[in-house]
Amino acid sequence: ALPIFVIVWSRQPFAEAADGAAPALAAAYGIGRIGCQLAGDGDYGPPSDLPWAMAYPRGTVPTLERVHPTPVYETLAMAVIFVVLWRLRDRIRGGRLFSLYLVLSGIERFLAEFVRVNPRVAGPLTEPQIWSLGLVAVGAVLLARPASVAKPRERAPRAKR
């Protein structure tokens, strides 16, 4: 609620603010997944014999079995998404950078769920996958809109002294 208050209070266009936040959101999500990895909070994947598979014997949700470290996968994916958004930040405007963030982060989470132990709620899909499809859809619709040309904000006339 506070960020929205700041946007309204500063009279900054919402699309401009959302675009400015998009790379930071990707970075923050990736950093959050580092916390999940360190805590071993149970959002890891199924058993694996891959060389990088890990056990979480002292995790919040412990397992002695070697499993896919999905928080690591997500951290790496979000780092790539951050770099993409950061490089495009001066070229894509009008809410499109944020829309691209929605699409990319939705795809990332959708794919990550295939190597995560979460209950399936709709056929082969987990609840986060359903939400991810929603993010991708919203982002795609926003990206498909015709670009609007933002008018420069006019400054209020200065009072005469």
Secondary structure, DSSP 8 states (H G I E B T S, - for coil): -HHHHHHHHHT--HHHHHHHHHHHHHHHHHHHHHHHHHHT-S---SB--STT-EEETTSSS-EEEEE--HHHHHHHHHHHHHHHHHHHTTT--TTHHHHHHHHHHHHHHHHHGGGS---EEETTEEHHHHHHHHHHHHHHHHHHS----------------
